[in-house]
């Protein structure tokens, strides 16, 4: 097996397989071709981990929201469970309604949901 260890700027190293023999269960497709076909950045043109400004913005937002998250969870725990369930069910129905109306067939939610 032929593999290359790739070191990332902002993350752990990973092994990139470039084996030329057929990949099991994929017919005559090699591991290299399978790797190349994977959408590892969710269709983004650049790797978001390599954009330093974006990483800093995400870190700041994470720190700011974490201060409020603890207080919000403590407050939420004071509300009776049944009330939280009712609010959650109503919010889901409202979300699903708008999701189906605005996104139509471009969503993964089945039409019968």
C-alpha positions, 0 to 999 in steps of 0.5 A: 500500500502506498500512502503519504502523511500530510501535515496540516497547518492547523490540525492533526496530520493525516494519511493520504492513500494513493494506492493504484490498485482497485479499491475494494467494493468500488470496481476498478476505481483506485484509492487515489481516485476515491480520495480525489472524488471526496468532498472534504471541504463541503464544496467550498473553494478553499479549506476554511481551516487555512483562512486565519481571519475566519478561524479567529472570528470563529474563536471569538464568537465561540468564546462570547457565546459560551458565556451566554450558553451556561447562563441560558442552560441554567435558566432553561433547567428551571422551566418544567420539562413538559413546558420545554417539550411543548415549546420544542414541538411547536418550534419544530413544526414551525421550522419544518413548515418554513423549511419545506416552503422555502427550500422545496426539493433542495432539502434532504427532508422527505416530502411526506414528513 
